[in-house]
Amino acid sequence: MEDSVMFFVYTGVTFGLIAPDRRGVTVDTRLDTPPGRARSSQASVRANFWKGVGGKRLVAGGLVALIWKSGPEVDVHLGILANSPDELIQSAKSGNDCIKVRIAFFDAAVELRILSELKDRRPKTGKDDIKILLEAPSMFEAVRPFLEALRIDPELIPLSRYLVHQPPNFFSHEFQIHPPQYATVPGFSYQVSSLFPTTAGVEDLQIVVQDPQSIEFARQEMKRASRLDSSQVDAVVDTLTREVALIQG
Amino acid sequence: MPIVHNLVHWNKAWTDGITASPPTFEDNSFKNAPLDSKGHLIRHLSSRIRPLVSIVDREQKKAERSRNKLSAIPFSNPETGEAIISALEMGFVGPGNLRPSGPRHDNDAEDIREIRIAPTHQELISRLQPYLPANFYGAPHHLPSGSMERLLDIQFRLLREELTYAFRQCSCQFNSSSQRTHSDFDWFSPSRHFGTVEEEDTPF
């Protein structure tokens, strides 16, 4: 009982030029054109097919798997697509039976295998040697930076006391959110007089985060005479006195 | 004893010294400083020392674990005691070297920094259940409860699984079918792709 997964399968995989580019070593790869509109006899229809699915199929950064069956051995090699959309569309325009992409494989071993196959003037065909390309609809290159970022030294992540898993109800039982670190420097205070209209005559109103009385006083004064309404005053005061706050509205 | 632990002792001794009244440690820079300045500086220094201790302890434990090759005794909270946690604990098999019979494949590691983000061939064809910790408080895990290290480990493994699950499923299918006859692979030969096939993509 598994979730079904939607894949794109391409047959007729043959390799061409191996060249270096900014993604590493890339292999020109020809694939059978998928059936349907992509095989139209008109170049413009073929080009439009790839433009139409553009962003969803054979896009740079997508993850592909080369399944290579040679005799009884089946190997799986992952790689990333390195071609631009234009390259793909150009190859579609120039013929209706194959398209061309470029793949940067992760394992150097498969490049050596491809090289030795290219050297062999009588390549194996048919049942002895089958190559298929699978494409999963996921943006590997989009997710990879997040995975790399998660490998940071855990000590470098700020606000960890709020982020780590805590027991149930941990936050609702007498849990204090600390004030912002910069606000705890001795001598620091917020000046909120700018939130009052000039007619209110308030020229100096300071909040010191370690002093509950100064916080309450400022809250009352702001509710009495500032430009903000009551709930806005609470939002501003609560945010200024906490290092983590969620503001809605 | 690591120098970092000594640093903790020295910092405490210095802190006690300069905050005692009268100060038991002569530090000219603080002679006449107001109390809240002292407090602020002491808090700041402690917050810089704490991560150092955490890093050293973390790496030491890791070295110990691989030396002793302990199978992972999962950290979990006995108070929560729910049925689902017991079930998870029963089936718990640690990552990498913490697994009793050793790593599942060449990309199975305790430390997420040693895992290659793109799956390896061995990983793709492995039929063993990967190490996927549950994402809530109390679930068994090989890292200490309530630590940022544990949180990052869980998030990394789960996000990576989303990316690689599909490929692993598919690769497993192909690998098992290599035990079937050649004729099963005829489906992929080009000659089958002319004519009557639907316009839509070939779903797998």
Boltz contact constraints between the chains, C-beta under 6 A:
constraints:
  - contact:
      token1: [A, 5]
      token2: [B, 166]
      max_distance: 6.0
  - contact:
      token1: [A, 6]
      token2: [B, 203]
      max_distance: 6.0
  - contact:
      token1: [A, 7]
      token2: [B, 204]
      max_distance: 6.0
  - contact:
      token1: [A, 8]
      token2: [B, 201]
      max_distance: 6.0
  - contact:
      token1: [A, 9]
      token2: [B, 202]
      max_distance: 6.0
  - contact:
      token1: [A, 9]
      token2: [B, 204]
      max_distance: 6.0
  - contact:
      token1: [A, 11]
      token2: [B, 188]
      max_distance: 6.0
  - contact:
      token1: [A, 11]
      token2: [B, 190]
      max_distance: 6.0
  - contact:
      token1: [A, 12]
      token2: [B, 190]
      max_distance: 6.0
  - contact:
      token1: [A, 32]
      token2: [B, 190]
      max_distance: 6.0
  - contact:
      token1: [A, 35]
      token2: [B, 193]
      max_distance: 6.0
  - contact:
      token1: [A, 35]
      token2: [B, 197]
      max_distance: 6.0
  - contact:
      token1: [A, 36]
      token2: [B, 199]
      max_distance: 6.0
  - contact:
      token1: [A, 37]
      token2: [B, 199]
      max_distance: 6.0
  - contact:
      token1: [A, 65]
      token2: [B, 167]
      max_distance: 6.0
  - contact:
      token1: [A, 67]
      token2: [B, 174]
      max_distance: 6.0
  - contact:
      token1: [A, 74]
      token2: [B, 174]
      max_distance: 6.0
  - contact:
      token1: [A, 74]
      token2: [B, 175]
      max_distance: 6.0
  - contact:
      token1: [A, 74]
      token2: [B, 178]
      max_distance: 6.0
  - contact:
      token1: [A, 76]
      token2: [B, 121]
      max_distance: 6.0
  - contact:
      token1: [A, 76]
      token2: [B, 124]
      max_distance: 6.0
  - contact:
      token1: [A, 76]
      token2: [B, 171]
      max_distance: 6.0
  - contact:
      token1: [A, 78]
      token2: [B, 118]
      max_distance: 6.0
  - contact:
      token1: [A, 106]
      token2: [B, 118]
      max_distance: 6.0
  - contact:
      token1: [A, 127]
      token2: [B, 182]
      max_distance: 6.0
  - contact:
      token1: [A, 130]
      token2: [B, 185]
      max_distance: 6.0
  - contact:
      token1: [A, 132]
      token2: [B, 188]
      max_distance: 6.0
  - contact:
      token1: [A, 134]
      token2: [B, 170]
      max_distance: 6.0
  - contact:
      token1: [A, 136]
      token2: [B, 166]
      max_distance: 6.0
  - contact:
      token1: [A, 136]
      token2: [B, 167]
      max_distance: 6.0
  - contact:
      token1: [A, 138]
      token2: [B, 163]
      max_distance: 6.0
  - contact:
      token1: [A, 143]
      token2: [B, 163]
      max_distance: 6.0
  - contact:
      token1: [A, 144]
      token2: [B, 117]
      max_distance: 6.0
  - contact:
      token1: [A, 147]
      token2: [B, 117]
      max_distance: 6.0
  - contact:
      token1: [A, 147]
      token2: [B, 160]
      max_distance: 6.0
  - contact:
      token1: [A, 150]
      token2: [B, 152]
      max_distance: 6.0
  - contact:
      token1: [A, 150]
      token2: [B, 155]
      max_distance: 6.0
  - contact:
      token1: [A, 150]
      token2: [B, 156]
      max_distance: 6.0
  - contact:
      token1: [A, 151]
      token2: [B, 112]
      max_distance: 6.0
  - contact:
      token1: [A, 151]
      token2: [B, 113]
      max_distance: 6.0
  - contact:
      token1: [A, 154]
      token2: [B, 148]
      max_distance: 6.0
  - contact:
      token1: [A, 154]
      token2: [B, 149]
      max_distance: 6.0
  - contact:
      token1: [A, 154]
      token2: [B, 152]
      max_distance: 6.0
  - contact:
      token1: [A, 155]
      token2: [B, 51]
      max_distance: 6.0
  - contact:
      token1: [A, 155]
      token2: [B, 54]
      max_distance: 6.0
  - contact:
      token1: [A, 155]
      token2: [B, 55]
      max_distance: 6.0
  - contact:
      token1: [A, 157]
      token2: [B, 148]
      max_distance: 6.0
  - contact:
      token1: [A, 160]
      token2: [B, 148]
      max_distance: 6.0
  - contact:
      token1: [A, 164]
      token2: [B, 146]
      max_distance: 6.0
  - contact:
      token1: [A, 164]
      token2: [B, 148]
      max_distance: 6.0
  - contact:
      token1: [A, 164]
      token2: [B, 151]
      max_distance: 6.0
  - contact:
      token1: [A, 165]
      token2: [B, 137]
      max_distance: 6.0
  - contact:
      token1: [A, 167]
      token2: [B, 137]
      max_distance: 6.0
  - contact:
      token1: [A, 186]
      token2: [B, 36]
      max_distance: 6.0
  - contact:
      token1: [A, 186]
      token2: [B, 37]
      max_distance: 6.0
  - contact:
      token1: [A, 186]
      token2: [B, 40]
      max_distance: 6.0
